[in-house]
């Protein structure tokens, strides 16, 4: 069993191909950060930060004790605060690109020659400090003083390797649709973006089409879909007979529940777009609508309708498209690996920049684990998602420097497994806080006086 200090050396070796020391220093210089040569320089501080997160976000005192580092907790905390946020975010992007290039040499990494990417949102919990309350806010259903700040995150993942290419953070209760356009510069022509119905809108697909990026979304519940050939469309003229008609013109039938239509530009502008941006969108948008039924029992949704800009039925058959949309659910597993396995559900930093640094390092560690999973998958001749995430983390924490990668645990295929959406573990049976703490303390004092 390797000691943590030796594990730190091992982590440095694993990161070096994707995050060399010179890149860390160059990123700090680029953002204008100057530092004195000391024990906790940017490279050492980042490596300790990575080890802390990989050790399931252990405490600073516990990290330094296990790492056998002769520095104080205050010195390490100050060194982390000195790390520039912009440099960490730049390093995350560059390392994600380097790690992802390793996977692109494999033919399975592309879907019909396209790079498939998954996008989805989630949230985390931050300490209850005034700065974090101002930056991220708390959920509207919680009374002031009774909840924690909840940064909302939006992640862009590779569908094949599961690596995260970018993560954004913003205030709680902000809809992902208004933020997803910030990820568009990371997409290149020919990419395929796959997401759930929360990202399905005329404006979003039009913006992707302008970048020559393909889209595959589940149909939004408000969109009316009719597969009857030559049916009439709701032209938005306000006629009584238009009620219940789809806002699209029928073009061609490609198969059963498979058709080409021209979506008509909505009359109302999304709140997240400026009038100038909305005016530049085309008047119509040609898309492909597909509906299919799930044969497996136990699933909540039995009928799924999707929309895509993969218009050619020969190059992109309906069955292949429906299988690809099924891969979209793996993004929930990726978020669970971040939030549950690596303990990102509750971050520890008490400033907005500190929280963002912590999220960036979490994603860096997550990608490091997945690149090891990819290497194991290639050697063991399985897909990367079959390799156990937690077994990979345990090996990284126990491996000696230079130790060869062993056979990691391969998860069995459980395509038809469905579990009820219930929790067995009753962790805490205390009542939830519904009033601020100082109000509850006064009530307890009154009860004590009456007694």
C-alpha positions as a printed Julia matrix, in Angstrom:
451×3 Matrix{Float64}:
   0.0    0.0     0.0
   1.54   3.3    -1.07
   1.82   6.21    1.32
   0.05   9.44    0.46
   3.38  11.22   -0.11
   4.28   8.61   -2.72
   0.79   8.89   -4.12
   1.38  12.62   -4.58
   4.42  11.81   -6.68
   2.33   9.32   -8.65
  -0.35  11.97   -9.31
   2.34  14.35  -10.57
   3.47  11.68  -13.04
  -0.1   11.01  -14.2
  -0.81  14.7   -14.71
   2.47  15.57  -16.41
   1.47  14.44  -19.96
  -1.7   16.58  -19.85
  -0.72  19.3   -17.37
   3.08  19.79  -17.41
   4.67  22.09  -14.84
   5.59  24.64  -17.49
   1.92  24.89  -18.53
   0.88  25.67  -14.96
   3.47  28.42  -14.69
   2.66  29.76  -18.16
  -1.05  29.95  -17.34
  -0.28  31.95  -14.19
   1.98  34.32  -16.15
  -0.69  34.76  -18.84
  -3.25  36.04  -16.33
  -0.68  38.36  -14.74
   0.07  36.4   -11.56
   3.59  36.84  -10.17
   4.87  34.66   -7.34
   7.96  34.2    -5.26
   9.84  30.93   -5.48
   8.82  29.13   -2.32
   7.77  25.71   -1.15
   4.14  26.31   -2.08
   4.61  27.56   -5.61
   1.64  27.28   -8.07
   2.66  23.8    -9.25
   2.99  22.28   -5.78
  -0.18  24.0    -4.57
  -2.16  22.67   -7.53
  -0.87  19.12   -7.0
  -1.84  19.26   -3.32
  -5.24  20.64   -4.31
  -5.71  17.75   -6.75
  -4.71  15.23   -4.09
  -7.11  16.79   -1.6
 -10.07  16.44   -3.97
  -9.02  12.95   -5.06
  -8.98  11.99   -1.37
 -12.71  12.77   -1.31
 -12.1   16.41   -0.34
 -10.42  15.61    2.97
  -9.73  18.44    5.4
  -6.64  20.6     4.98
  -5.15  19.34    8.24
  -5.82  15.75    7.25
  -4.31  16.29    3.79
  -1.07  17.76    5.14
  -0.77  15.01    7.74
  -1.23  12.28    5.14
   0.99  14.03    2.6
   3.74  14.39    5.19
   4.16  18.02    4.12
   6.05  20.24    6.56
   3.81  23.25    6.05
   1.0   24.73    8.09
  -2.66  24.58    7.19
  -2.79  28.38    7.08
   0.1   28.5     4.58
  -1.58  25.97    2.29
  -4.92  27.79    2.55
  -3.26  31.1     1.62
  -1.45  29.41   -1.27
  -4.76  28.1    -2.59
  -6.23  31.58   -2.34
  -3.3   32.97   -4.33
  -3.93  30.59   -7.24
  -5.64  32.7    -9.92
  -9.09  31.46  -10.92
  -8.56  32.33  -14.6
  -5.39  30.2   -14.67
  -7.2   27.17  -13.19
 -10.03  27.49  -15.7
  -7.51  27.79  -18.54
  -5.65  24.72  -17.29
  -8.88  22.74  -17.1
  -9.64  23.5   -20.75
  -6.13  22.74  -21.97
  -5.86  19.48  -19.99
  -9.34  18.39  -21.09
  -8.35  18.98  -24.72
  -5.11  17.01  -24.29
  -6.9   14.12  -22.57
  -9.66  14.11  -25.16
  -7.19  13.94  -28.05
  -6.01  10.61  -26.68
  -9.5    9.17  -27.15
 -10.12  10.55  -30.65
  -7.68   8.05  -32.19
 -10.15   5.28  -31.37
 -12.87   4.7   -33.99
 -15.51   4.2   -31.28
 -14.92   7.76  -30.05
 -17.01   9.15  -32.91
 -20.65   8.48  -33.71
 -20.99   8.13  -37.51
 -17.91  10.34  -37.81
 -19.29  13.01  -35.46
 -18.06  14.02  -32.01
 -21.08  13.62  -29.74
 -21.25  15.89  -26.69
 -23.67  15.85  -23.76
 -24.81  18.9   -21.81
 -26.78  19.01  -18.59
 -27.14  21.07  -15.44
 -27.05  20.33  -11.73
 -26.3   22.16   -8.48
 -24.11  21.98   -5.41
 -24.23  23.35   -1.86
 -21.83  25.98   -0.53
 -21.17  27.29    3.0
 -23.64  29.85    4.3
 -21.57  33.04    4.11
 -22.73  36.55    3.07
 -20.42  36.56    0.04
 -21.76  33.25   -1.27
 -25.37  34.24   -0.56
 -24.85  37.36   -2.64
 -23.05  35.53   -5.45
 -25.23  32.42   -5.79
 -28.33  32.91   -3.64
 -30.44  30.16   -2.12
 -33.55  28.38   -3.36
 -36.72  30.48   -3.42
 -38.62  27.87   -1.42
 -36.29  28.42    1.57
 -36.78  31.29    3.99
 -33.88  33.71    4.61
 -31.44  32.23    7.08
 -32.8   28.69    6.62
 -30.91  27.53    3.54
 -27.48  27.32    1.97
 -26.18  29.03   -1.18
 -26.65  26.71   -4.15
 -24.37  27.34   -7.13
 -25.96  25.97  -10.28
 -23.53  24.24  -12.65
 -23.71  23.44  -16.35
 -21.34  20.79  -17.71
 -20.31  19.79  -21.22
 -19.25  16.12  -21.43
 -17.87  13.9   -24.17
 -20.36  11.11  -24.88
 -17.72   8.41  -25.41
 -15.14   9.02  -22.66
 -17.34  10.92  -20.2
 -14.67  13.62  -19.79
 -15.88  17.1   -18.92
 -14.77  19.76  -21.4
 -16.15  22.76  -19.53
 -18.24  23.6   -16.49
 -20.06  26.87  -15.85
 -21.5   28.15  -12.6
 -24.23  30.73  -11.96
 -26.94  31.69   -9.53
 -29.53  29.22   -8.3
 -32.86  29.08  -10.17
 -31.18  30.35  -13.38
 -32.41  28.3   -16.32
 -29.72  26.43  -18.23
 -31.17  27.57  -21.55
 -30.01  31.13  -20.9
 -26.45  29.96  -20.18
 -25.86  27.16  -22.67
 -24.88  29.64  -25.4
 -21.73  30.34  -23.36
 -20.61  26.79  -24.24
 -21.11  27.28  -27.99
 -17.59  28.69  -28.61
 -16.2   25.3   -27.5
 -18.15  23.53  -30.24
 -16.72  23.16  -33.73
 -18.43  22.54  -37.06
 -19.57  18.93  -37.28
 -20.06  18.41  -33.54
 -23.31  16.88  -32.32
 -24.89  18.24  -29.14
 -27.26  15.9   -27.27
 -29.47  17.15  -24.43
 -32.85  16.79  -22.78
 -36.0   18.81  -23.42
 -34.82  21.7   -21.24
 -32.44  22.73  -24.04
 -34.9   22.25  -26.9
 -36.03  25.51  -28.46
 -36.17  27.16  -31.87
 -33.62  29.8   -30.87
 -31.1   27.31  -29.47
 -31.21  25.03  -32.52
 -30.92  28.06  -34.82
 -27.81  29.28  -32.96
 -26.25  25.82  -33.26
 -27.1   25.63  -36.94
 -25.39  28.98  -37.52
 -22.2   27.38  -36.14
 -22.8   24.24  -38.26
 -23.23  22.24  -35.07
 -25.8   19.42  -35.17
 -28.42  18.98  -32.48
 -30.36  16.09  -30.94
 -32.84  17.04  -28.23
 -35.91  15.57  -26.69
 -38.94  17.53  -27.8
 -40.11  20.21  -25.38
 -43.45  19.37  -23.79
 -45.07  22.55  -25.16
 -44.19  21.73  -28.76
 -47.08  20.18  -30.67
 -46.05  17.31  -32.97
 -48.29  15.73  -35.6
 -47.04  12.93  -37.88
 -50.0   13.09  -40.28
 -48.79  13.84  -43.81
 -49.83  17.11  -45.48
 -51.47  18.38  -42.28
 -51.95  22.12  -41.84
 -49.76  24.29  -39.66
 -50.4   27.04  -37.19
 -49.12  30.06  -39.09
 -49.55  32.37  -36.08
 -52.31  34.44  -37.67
 -54.61  34.11  -34.68
 -57.28  32.02  -36.41
 -59.5   29.93  -34.14
 -58.9   26.84  -36.26
 -55.11  27.07  -35.62
 -55.52  25.96  -32.03
 -53.98  22.51  -31.54
 -52.0   22.63  -34.79
 -48.19  22.37  -34.72
 -46.06  25.43  -35.45
 -44.35  23.62  -38.32
 -44.96  22.9   -42.0
 -44.86  19.27  -43.1
 -42.11  18.56  -45.69
 -41.6   14.81  -46.15
 -42.23  11.45  -44.54
 -39.06   9.42  -43.92
 -40.7    6.45  -42.19
 -43.12   5.59  -39.45
 -43.08   8.42  -36.92
 -40.12   9.93  -38.79
 -40.6   13.16  -40.77
 -39.0   16.35  -42.01
 -40.71  19.61  -41.08
 -40.0   23.33  -41.22
 -40.34  24.95  -37.82
 -41.76  28.46  -37.93
 -40.05  31.19  -35.97
 -41.95  31.85  -32.71
 -43.67  35.18  -32.35
 -42.3   35.72  -28.84
 -38.63  36.29  -28.07
 -36.83  34.27  -25.38
 -35.89  36.35  -22.34
 -32.22  35.32  -22.63
 -31.85  36.83  -26.13
 -31.63  40.47  -27.11
 -34.01  41.82  -29.77
 -31.06  42.2   -32.16
 -30.0   38.58  -31.69
 -33.53  37.32  -32.16
 -34.01  39.39  -35.33
 -31.01  37.64  -36.91
 -32.57  34.17  -36.56
 -33.99  32.63  -39.77
 -37.74  32.64  -40.4
 -37.87  28.84  -40.69
 -35.78  25.95  -39.47
 -35.72  22.52  -41.11
 -35.58  19.71  -38.57
 -36.36  16.02  -38.29
 -38.96  14.79  -35.8
 -38.85  11.19  -34.54
 -41.05   9.32  -32.12
 -40.33   5.89  -30.66
 -41.56   3.67  -27.83
 -39.48   2.11  -25.07
 -39.97  -1.63  -24.84
 -38.45  -2.07  -21.38
 -40.87  -2.26  -18.48
 -40.39  -0.22  -15.34
 -39.49   3.04  -17.07
 -41.47   6.16  -16.31
 -41.5    7.34  -19.93
 -42.8    4.9   -22.52
 -43.08   7.23  -25.54
 -40.24   9.59  -26.52
 -40.32  12.3   -29.19
 -37.02  13.82  -30.28
 -35.98  16.53  -32.71
 -32.69  16.62  -34.58
 -30.88  18.34  -37.41
 -29.53  14.95  -38.6
 -31.74  15.13  -41.68
 -30.33  12.35  -43.88
 -32.15   9.05  -43.11
 -29.5    7.04  -44.97
 -26.49   8.43  -43.13
 -28.34   8.6   -39.82
 -30.98   5.86  -39.52
 -33.77   6.27  -37.01
 -32.68   3.29  -34.9
 -29.15   4.67  -34.55
 -30.46   8.09  -33.52
 -32.72   6.62  -30.84
 -29.81   4.58  -29.46
 -27.68   7.7   -29.31
 -30.34   9.6   -27.4
 -30.35   6.73  -24.91
 -26.68   7.53  -24.26
 -27.79  10.96  -23.03
 -28.75   9.4   -19.71
 -25.08   8.63  -19.0
 -24.61  12.31  -18.17
 -26.55  11.63  -14.97
 -23.93   9.0   -14.07
 -21.13  11.49  -14.75
 -22.73  14.07  -12.47
 -23.23  11.4    -9.8
 -19.52  10.5   -10.02
 -18.66  14.14   -9.41
 -21.22  14.9    -6.72
 -21.58  11.59   -4.88
 -18.33   9.69   -5.39
 -15.92  12.63   -5.29
 -18.11  14.52   -2.76
 -18.69  17.63   -4.89
 -22.28  17.82   -3.66
 -21.05  20.08   -0.84
 -18.08  22.36   -1.55
 -16.04  23.9     1.28
 -14.59  27.21    0.08
 -16.19  30.32    1.58
 -15.7   32.84   -1.23
 -17.16  32.89   -4.77
 -13.74  32.61   -6.41
 -12.81  29.83   -3.99
 -15.93  27.87   -4.93
 -15.14  28.29   -8.63
 -11.55  27.13   -8.07
 -12.82  24.11   -6.2
 -15.23  23.22   -9.02
 -12.42  23.55  -11.59
 -10.14  21.21   -9.62
 -12.99  18.73   -9.15
 -13.38  18.6   -12.94
  -9.61  18.24  -13.37
  -9.55  15.28  -10.98
 -12.62  13.79  -12.65
 -10.89  13.93  -16.04
  -7.74  12.37  -14.58
  -9.8    9.43  -13.33
 -11.53   9.07  -16.7
  -8.31   9.12  -18.69
  -7.07   6.21  -16.53
 -10.42   4.48  -17.12
  -9.91   4.97  -20.86
  -6.45   3.38  -20.72
  -7.85   0.44  -18.75
 -10.76   0.07  -21.18
  -8.42  -0.11  -24.17
  -6.27  -2.76  -22.51
  -9.21  -4.79  -21.2
 -11.16  -4.45  -24.48
 -14.34  -2.9   -23.04
 -16.01   0.49  -23.4
 -14.78   3.2   -20.98
 -18.14   3.43  -19.2
 -17.79  -0.22  -18.1
 -14.7    0.51  -15.99
 -15.49   1.16  -12.32
 -15.0    4.82  -11.41
 -14.49   4.21   -7.68
 -12.05   1.35   -8.33
 -10.0    3.71  -10.5
  -9.95   6.33   -7.73
  -8.81   3.76   -5.19
  -6.01   2.59   -7.46
  -4.81   6.18   -8.01
  -4.65   6.65   -4.23
  -2.79   3.4    -3.63
  -0.45   3.13   -6.63
   3.3    3.61   -6.36
   5.17   5.89   -8.78
   5.78   4.02  -12.01
   3.43   1.17  -11.09
   1.76  -0.42  -14.13
  -1.99  -0.13  -14.48
  -3.63  -3.38  -13.33
  -6.93  -4.85  -14.48
  -9.64  -2.66  -12.98
 -13.14  -3.77  -12.04
 -15.47  -4.03  -15.04
 -19.09  -3.28  -14.25
 -21.6   -5.75  -15.71
 -24.04  -4.67  -18.38
 -27.43  -3.99  -16.82
 -29.46  -2.66  -19.7
 -32.83  -3.73  -18.32
 -32.2   -2.79  -14.7
 -34.65  -0.24  -13.31
 -34.85   0.85   -9.71
 -37.65   2.72   -7.89
 -36.87   6.38   -7.23
 -36.73   5.98   -3.44
 -34.03   6.24   -0.78
 -33.54   3.42    1.72
 -30.99   5.12    4.0
 -32.75   7.37    6.52
 -29.73   9.48    7.39
 -31.18  12.18    9.65
 -34.57  12.19   11.31
 -34.31  15.77   12.62
 -36.82  18.32   11.46
 -35.78  20.79    8.76
 -34.99  24.38    9.7
 -37.95  26.61    8.88
 -36.88  29.7    10.85
 -33.49  31.44   11.22
 -31.24  30.06   13.94
 -31.42  33.16   16.17
 -35.23  32.94   16.17
 -35.11  29.28   17.2
 -32.58  30.06   19.94
 -34.91  32.69   21.42
 -37.76  30.2    21.38
 -35.62  27.66   23.26
 -34.73  30.27   25.89
 -38.41  31.1    26.4
 -39.2   27.42   26.83
 -36.42  27.11   29.4
 -37.71  30.1    31.38
 -41.24  28.71   31.43
 -39.94  25.37   32.68
